[in-house]
Amino acid sequence: MEAVFECFGATSRYSAIGYSKSFGTNAGGGFGLAAGVGADLRKLIQEGKLPSAAVCIGFGITVGPGSGGARAGVGVGGSFCCGTSGCSIGISVGAVAQVSVSGIGPECVFGKHMGPLACKRTEGVSLMLTCCRYNFQTGSTTCR
C-alpha cells in the first residue's frame, strides 16, 4: 500500500492541446491523441540505444469551481500508449489548478470543433496524490 502513495506530494506542470467540454462551472474534461519520437543522445552514442517512439491517447477530468477557463480542484488523468517498449496504461490523481484557452493551429487536427467538443490548450500544475503505470508487454508496474 505504501508504494501506491509514493508520489504523494510530488508536483508537476503540464501543457496539452486536445478536445474538451466543460460541464457548467464545476467540472470539465477532455482527451487528446499524441505521437512522438525521442532519444537520449548520450545513450544513442555511447550505448547504441535506439530512439523510442510512441502513440498515446489520454484523458483528463477536473472537478472543482472555475470560471473564464480557469479551474481548481481534484483531477484524474490517464493514458493508453503503445510504443517501442510495449503498450501501457497509466492513471494519476491529484489536486490541480489549470487554465484553458481556445486552441488554434495544426494541433487542432479536426478544426476548432469536433461535435460538441472544442479544441483547447490547457496549462496547469498538479500536486499528486497517487499515480500508476502498467506495461502489458513486460508486466512491470510503476505504481508510486
FIVEX-833772 format. One record per residue (C-alpha): residue in one letter; x, z, y. Coordinates in steps of 0.001 Angstrom, whole numbers, padded with zeros to 6 digits, always signed. Example, Ala and Ser with C-alpha at 12.3 -4.5 7.8 and 13.67 -1.06 7.14 Angstrom:
BEGIN
A+012300+007800-004500S+013670+007140-001060
END
This chain:
BEGIN
M+000000+000000+000000E+002915+000718+002348A+004069-002933+002143V+000691-004177+003435F+001196-002303+006715E+004923-003038+007074C+004299-005376+010040F+002141-002744+011779G+003165-002675+015433A+005080-005979+015397T+004360-008178+018407S+004198-011936+018607R+003460-014637+021143Y+001540-017710+020103S+000573-021073+021519A-001821-023501+019862I-003872-026604+020541G-006933-027252+018422Y-010696-027453+018376S-012662-024298+019087K-016004-022836+020049S-016921-019706+021962F-019904-017680+020844G-021119-016057+024046T-018711-013705+025776N-017921-011607+022697A-016381-013969+020129G-014514-017228+019778G-012889-019180+017014G-011012-022351+016332F-008959-024376+013920G-006066-026773+014060L-004052-029153+011921A-000270-029285+012264A+002593-031170+010675G+006283-030765+011234V+009836-031088+010007G+012580-028543+010559A+016195-027942+009659D+018801-025255+010159L+021757-027294+011402R+024318-024768+010118K+022790-024731+006618L+022477-028524+006666I+026207-028956+007397Q+027710-026006+005500E+025393-025750+002505G+023865-029228+002304K+020373-027718+002521L+017790-030439+003108P+015310-030276+006013S+011905-028795+005302A+008560-030401+006070A+005006-029054+006008V+001388-029861+006804C-000836-026912+007730I-004434-026212+008612G-005022-022971+010456F-007841-020952+011928G-008267-018058+014301I-011167-015827+015260T-011160-013297+018082V-013899-010730+018640G-013886-008877+021926P-015023-009122+025520G-013989-012122+027549S-014877-014435+030383G-013496-017556+032015G-011394-018447+028965A-009654-015050+028708R-010400-012674+025837A-009018-009441+024380G-009980-007788+021126V-009374-007978+017391G-008111-011242+015966V-007857-012686+012470G-005719-015732+011833G-004968-017686+008724S-003349-020847+007449F-003026-023034+004391C+000225-025016+004300C+001821-027443+001871G+005419-028496+002222T+008778-028885+000550S+008690-025243-000622G+005200-025499-002158C+001743-024562-000922S+000959-021198+000607I-001871-019291+002211G-001463-016643+004875I-003538-014204+006898S-002849-011779+009717V-004950-009210+011571G-004166-007587+014891A-005098-006750+018455V-004921-009850+020674A-005051-010898+024309Q-005384-014619+024934V-006428-017278+027397S-007821-020717+026544V-007955-023789+028775S-009183-027325+028166G-006772-029335+026045I-005743-032842+027066G-003324-035436+025816P-002285-036773+022418E-002676-033329+020780C-006458-033776+021035V-006495-036446+018329F-010316-036641+018235G-010689-036664+022029K-011914-033807+024219H-014787-033005+021844M-015380-033124+018121G-019094-032467+017742P-019840-029000+019158L-016115-028110+019263A-013926-028613+022339C-010187-029280+022343K-008490-026184+023798R-004981-024930+024415T-004636-021210+023706E-001781-018910+024714G-001745-015315+023588V+000022-012212+022390S-000770-010024+019407L+000050-006559+018162M-000023-006845+014370L-001875-004530+012026T-001208-006364+008765C-000052-009789+007571C+000468-011526+004247R+001547-014917+002839Y+001320-016055-000797N+003195-019100-002209F+001244-020754-005045Q+004269-022584-006455T+006657-019630-006704G+004167-016761-006913S+006081-014959-004163T+004333-012895-001521T+005448-011634+001865C+002813-009000+002438R+004208-006798+005141
END
